[in-house]
Amino acid sequence: MEKKICELLNDVEMDFGKYEAEELPPLEKKRLKKRVLWEVRQMDKNRKTNRVKKGWKVAGIAAAACMAVSVVAVGSNPVAARELFSQTFQKIISGTEGEKDGDELKEIYTKIGEESVPAKAKGQKSVLMAEDSGVTVRVSDIYCDGYMLYYTLEVKTDHPELTKKGVDGISTFDGAKDYEACQIEIDGNDESFPINFKKQSDGTFTSVQSYNCYTVENPKEYQNGDTIPVKLDMKQFLGYDYDKHDKSGEYVHTEIVEGNWGLSFEAVVDTSQNVERKIDKESNGVKIVKAVRTKAALNLELELPNFAAEPFNDKYNDPDEAFLGKDGKSVRWLSNYIKMNKDGSSVMYVTLLDDGGEDYRLVVTNKNVDGRKLADIKFKVKR
């Protein structure tokens, strides 16, 4: 994790007084430690996708927050939806009405969904569906442009625990175990993280998972036709009622359903529409080096100074970067990855949703000091 853990914890709200008055037993301490680490990693993941949102609470599990990436919205034309999206995407789309951040998810997943392809088995090692304990899990759709990887998962079950009244989502996370309950390996890298599924109107559960190809220390440049192997090994599921909390503040959940659900598939990289453009524009030490436009996204490489030093004086070295597109509207963030240098400067890789335009603007502000503008760069990325 490139970002210092203290910076991430800076955004956590926690009632420490609750724990100062009593000495917790060793098992409870271990459980709380795992919970904090889980939440910090979740915040780091959100920092890379939509920036860190204030108000994360360690008192409750982050499964509900994770649920945001499991929903998607699109326009109201049912004919267009049938033509552009798989059955899995159609179900996800129909279940998004009234969801939090619905407009943002609509814009993002409409674009990703249009460019996704059905998951296909390639060789004997491919496992697109797994069934155990009355639960069937399958991978449905894949999007990969060499920078971002998305895949959809669907769960069908008649298990009495997971079909209890009030259950509106399921998860591999139970608040006590570490990551052994859900192992994820992408292109040989350990990307283990709990997976959450949203219940749809037909009783199935769906999830949209994403992976930033720049999360490794040395970003790999994929060529058209390359394959990225993905392996998932899930050992348990719990049903959650995200409208109810127990006495400890946890979301009400069912008993654990144990089993073995292993999926293995390859994402074929499609760079056929990728176009690289040199930018080389700088303002007050902030430089946009280059841009790569893909079939659904805009990828930028930035060089940033040490904002903790003079004249910026931001002790967190963490300014706010905003990208504006057509009509001055904010462009949606898909992901970002920051590689820190020893002198405090950094290289930032940002993935934005392609808004269809060519004219953009980067505005950097000193959010932790006085909110003043630090850099302002207008740039063009031709199609």
C-alpha positions in Angstrom: 0.0 0.0 0.0 1.7 3.1 -1.3 -0.3 5.6 0.9 0.8 5.8 4.5 -1.6 4.0 6.8 -1.7 7.1 9.0 -3.1 9.2 6.1 -5.9 6.7 5.6 -6.7 6.5 9.3 -7.0 10.3 9.2 -10.3 9.7 7.5 -11.7 7.2 10.0 -14.2 8.1 12.6 -14.0 5.8 15.7 -15.2 6.1 19.3 -12.0 5.2 21.1 -13.6 6.1 24.4 -15.7 3.0 24.0 -12.6 0.9 24.3 -10.6 3.0 26.8 -12.8 2.1 29.7 -12.3 -1.6 29.6 -9.5 -4.1 28.9 -10.4 -6.2 25.9 -9.6 -9.9 25.9 -6.9 -11.0 23.4 -9.3 -12.6 21.0 -11.4 -9.4 20.8 -8.3 -7.3 20.3 -7.3 -9.6 17.4 -10.7 -9.3 15.9 -10.8 -5.5 16.1 -7.2 -5.3 14.7 -8.3 -7.3 11.6 -11.4 -5.2 11.3 -9.4 -2.0 11.3 -6.9 -3.4 8.7 -9.8 -4.5 6.6 -11.4 -1.1 6.7 -8.1 0.7 5.9 -7.6 -1.4 2.9 -11.1 -0.7 1.8 -10.5 3.0 2.1 -7.3 2.6 0.1 -9.3 0.9 -2.6 -11.8 3.7 -2.6 -9.0 6.3 -2.7 -7.9 4.6 -5.9 -11.4 4.5 -7.4 -13.5 7.5 -6.2 -11.1 9.2 -3.7 -11.6 8.6 0.0 -15.0 9.6 1.3 -15.1 11.1 4.8 -17.0 9.4 7.7 -15.9 5.8 7.5 -16.8 4.1 10.8 -14.8 1.3 12.2 -17.7 0.3 14.5 -19.6 -1.4 11.6 -18.3 -3.6 8.8 -17.6 -2.0 5.4 -19.7 -4.4 3.4 -22.4 -1.9 2.8 -20.0 0.6 1.4 -18.5 -2.1 -0.8 -22.0 -2.8 -2.1 -21.7 0.4 -4.1 -19.5 -1.2 -6.6 -22.1 -4.0 -7.1 -24.8 -1.8 -8.6 -25.1 -0.1 -12.0 -27.7 2.1 -13.8 -28.4 2.9 -17.4 -31.0 4.8 -19.4 -34.6 3.8 -19.3 -34.8 2.4 -22.9 -35.4 -1.4 -22.4 -34.7 -2.2 -26.0 -31.3 -0.5 -25.9 -30.5 -2.3 -22.7 -31.3 -5.7 -24.3 -29.0 -4.9 -27.3 -26.1 -3.6 -25.3 -26.0 -5.6 -22.1 -25.9 -9.2 -21.0 -28.6 -10.7 -18.9 -26.5 -10.2 -15.8 -26.0 -6.5 -16.6 -29.7 -6.2 -17.3 -30.6 -7.5 -13.9 -28.1 -5.2 -12.3 -29.5 -2.3 -14.2 -33.1 -3.0 -13.2 -32.2 -3.1 -9.5 -30.5 0.2 -9.2 -33.5 2.5 -8.9 -33.0 4.7 -5.8 -29.5 3.5 -5.1 -26.9 5.8 -3.5 -24.5 7.3 -6.0 -26.8 6.0 -8.7 -26.0 8.8 -11.2 -22.3 8.2 -11.0 -22.7 4.4 -11.3 -25.0 4.8 -14.2 -22.5 6.8 -16.1 -19.6 4.5 -15.3 -21.2 1.1 -15.7 -23.2 2.1 -18.8 -19.9 2.8 -20.6 -18.1 -0.3 -19.2 -21.1 -2.5 -19.8 -21.3 -1.5 -23.5 -17.7 -2.5 -24.0 -17.8 -5.8 -22.0 -17.7 -9.2 -23.6 -19.1 -12.6 -22.3 -16.7 -14.7 -20.3 -15.5 -17.7 -22.3 -13.7 -20.8 -21.3 -10.2 -21.2 -22.6 -8.7 -24.6 -22.0 -9.2 -27.1 -19.3 -8.0 -24.7 -16.5 -11.0 -22.4 -17.1 -13.7 -22.7 -14.5 -16.6 -20.2 -15.1 -19.0 -21.8 -12.7 -18.7 -23.4 -9.3 -21.4 -25.1 -7.2 -21.4 -26.2 -3.5 -23.7 -26.2 -0.5 -26.7 -25.1 -2.6 -24.8 -22.0 -3.9 -23.8 -21.5 -7.6 -21.3 -18.8 -8.5 -20.4 -17.9 -12.1 -18.5 -15.2 -13.9 -20.5 -13.5 -16.6 -18.9 -10.5 -18.3 -15.4 -9.2 -18.7 -13.9 -5.8 -19.7 -10.2 -5.3 -20.1 -8.3 -2.5 -22.0 -4.9 -3.1 -20.5 -5.4 -0.4 -17.9 -8.6 -1.5 -16.1 -10.2 -4.9 -15.7 -13.8 -5.4 -14.8 -15.8 -8.6 -14.4 -19.3 -9.4 -13.2 -20.3 -12.3 -10.9 -23.7 -13.9 -10.3 -24.8 -16.1 -7.4 -27.8 -18.3 -7.5 -28.9 -20.1 -4.3 -31.7 -21.9 -2.5 -29.8 -22.3 0.7 -32.1 -21.5 3.6 -29.6 -19.2 5.3 -29.0 -17.0 2.3 -32.7 -16.8 1.3 -33.9 -15.7 4.8 -36.4 -12.9 5.0 -34.6 -9.5 5.1 -31.4 -10.7 3.4 -30.7 -8.1 0.7 -27.0 -9.0 0.1 -24.4 -11.6 0.7 -20.7 -11.4 1.4 -17.6 -13.5 1.9 -16.7 -11.2 4.9 -17.8 -12.1 8.4 -15.8 -9.5 10.5 -13.6 -12.1 12.3 -11.6 -14.0 9.7 -8.9 -12.4 7.7 -8.6 -12.8 3.9 -8.5 -16.6 3.8 -12.2 -16.7 3.2 -11.8 -15.1 -0.2 -8.6 -15.5 -2.1 -8.2 -13.5 -5.4 -5.2 -13.7 -7.7 -4.9 -11.6 -10.8 -1.9 -12.0 -13.2 0.0 -13.7 -10.4 -0.6 -10.9 -7.9 -2.4 -11.4 -4.6 -5.5 -9.1 -4.7 -7.4 -10.9 -2.0 -10.4 -8.9 -0.8 -13.9 -9.7 0.4 -16.6 -9.8 -2.3 -20.1 -8.5 -1.8 -23.2 -9.2 -3.8 -26.4 -7.3 -4.2 -29.8 -9.1 -4.2 -31.8 -8.6 -7.4 -35.5 -8.9 -8.0 -35.3 -12.4 -9.4 -33.5 -13.7 -6.2 -30.0 -13.9 -7.6 -27.1 -11.9 -6.3 -24.7 -9.8 -8.5 -21.4 -8.1 -8.1 -19.1 -6.0 -10.3 -15.4 -6.3 -9.5 -12.6 -4.1 -10.8 -8.9 -4.2 -10.9 -6.4 -1.4 -11.7 -3.5 -2.8 -13.7 -1.3 0.0 -12.2 -1.6 -1.3 -8.6 1.6 -3.3 -9.0 5.0 -1.6 -8.2 6.1 -1.8 -11.9 3.1 -1.2 -14.1 3.0 -3.8 -16.9 2.2 -2.7 -20.4 -0.2 -5.2 -22.0 -0.4 -5.7 -25.7 -3.5 -6.4 -27.8 -4.5 -10.1 -27.4 -2.5 -10.7 -24.1 -4.4 -12.6 -21.5 -4.7 -11.8 -17.8 -5.4 -14.9 -15.6 -7.8 -14.4 -12.8 -8.4 -17.0 -10.0 -11.0 -16.7 -7.2 -11.3 -19.1 -4.2 -14.2 -18.4 -1.9 -14.8 -20.5 1.2 -17.9 -18.9 2.8 -21.0 -16.7 2.3 -23.1 -14.8 4.8 -26.5 -13.2 4.2 -26.8 -9.6 5.3 -29.7 -7.3 6.2 -28.3 -3.8 5.5 -31.3 -2.2 7.1 -30.8 -3.6 10.5 -28.0 -3.5 13.1 -27.4 -5.7 16.2 -26.5 -4.4 19.7 -22.8 -4.1 18.8 -23.6 -1.9 15.7 -22.9 -4.7 13.2 -25.2 -5.3 10.3 -27.5 -8.2 11.0 -26.3 -11.3 9.3 -27.1 -15.0 9.0 -25.0 -18.0 9.9 -22.0 -18.8 7.8 -22.5 -21.1 4.8 -19.3 -22.9 4.2 -18.1 -24.5 0.9 -15.6 -24.3 -1.9 -16.2 -22.1 -4.9 -13.2 -21.8 -7.2 -13.3 -19.8 -10.4 -10.6 -19.5 -13.0 -10.7 -17.5 -16.2 -8.7 -15.4 -18.6 -9.4 -11.8 -19.5 -8.3 -11.0 -23.1 -6.7 -7.6 -23.3 -8.3 -5.4 -26.1 -6.0 -2.4 -26.9 -7.4 -2.1 -30.4 -8.8 1.4 -29.6 -6.0 2.6 -27.4 -4.4 5.9 -28.5 -1.4 7.5 -26.7 -1.0 11.3 -26.7 1.9 13.3 -25.3 0.8 16.2 -23.1 3.9 17.6 -21.3 2.1 20.6 -19.7 3.2 21.9 -16.3 1.9 24.3 -13.7 3.6 25.1 -10.4 5.5 21.8 -10.3 2.5 19.7 -11.4 3.0 18.1 -14.8 0.8 16.0 -17.0 3.1 13.7 -18.9 0.9 11.7 -21.3 -2.6 10.4 -21.9 -3.8 7.1 -23.3 -7.4 6.9 -24.4 -9.0 3.5 -24.5 -12.4 2.2 -25.6 -14.0 3.4 -22.3 -11.5 5.4 -20.3 -8.8 8.1 -20.3 -5.5 7.2 -18.6 -3.2 10.0 -17.4 0.4 10.0 -16.1 1.2 12.9 -13.7 4.3 14.0 -11.9 3.6 15.7 -8.6 6.0 17.7 -6.3 6.4 17.1 -2.6 3.4 19.1 -1.3 4.7 18.8 2.3 7.6 21.1 1.5 7.7 24.8 0.7 5.7 26.6 -0.7 2.8 24.2 -0.2 3.2 23.2 3.5 0.7 20.3 3.4 1.9 18.0 6.2 -0.2 15.2 4.7 1.3 15.7 1.2 -2.2 15.0 -0.1 -3.8 17.8 -2.2 -7.1 17.5 -4.1 -7.0 16.9 -7.8 -10.1 17.6 -9.9 -10.5 16.9 -13.6 -13.0 18.8 -15.6 -14.3 17.9 -19.0 -17.1 19.0 -21.3 -19.0 22.1 -20.1 -16.7 22.3 -17.0 -18.3 19.2 -15.5 -16.3 16.8 -13.3 -15.0 13.7 -15.0 -15.6 10.5 -13.2 -12.7 8.8 -11.5 -12.3 5.1 -12.1 -9.0 4.5 -10.4 -5.7 6.0 -9.4 -2.4 4.7 -8.2 0.4 6.8 -6.6 4.0 5.8 -6.6 6.0 7.8 -4.0 9.6 8.8 -4.5 12.1 9.1 -1.7 12.1 12.9 -1.9 8.4 13.1 -1.3 7.5 13.7 -4.9 5.3 11.2 -6.7 4.1 9.8 -10.0 0.3 9.4 -10.2 -1.5 7.2 -12.7 -5.2 8.3 -13.0 -7.9 6.5 -14.9 -11.0 8.6 -15.8 -14.2 7.6 -17.6 -14.1 8.8 -21.2 -16.7 11.5 -21.4 -16.5 11.8 -25.2 -14.7 15.1 -25.2 -11.2 16.3 -26.1 -10.7 19.4 -23.9 -9.9 18.9 -20.2 -8.7 20.8 -17.2 -6.8 19.7 -14.1 -7.2 21.9 -11.0 -5.1 21.1 -7.9 -6.1 22.7 -4.5 -4.5 22.7 -1.1 -7.4 21.1 0.7 -5.5 20.4 4.0 -4.1 24.0 4.4 -6.1 26.9 3.1 -7.9 25.6 0.0 -6.0 27.7 -2.4 -5.4 26.7 -6.0 -1.9 25.2 -6.5 -2.1 24.3 -10.2 -4.4 24.8 -13.2 -3.7 23.0 -16.4 -5.8 23.0 -19.5 -5.0 20.2 -22.0 -6.4 18.5 -25.0 -6.5 14.7 -25.8 -7.4 14.2 -29.4 -9.4 11.1 -30.3 
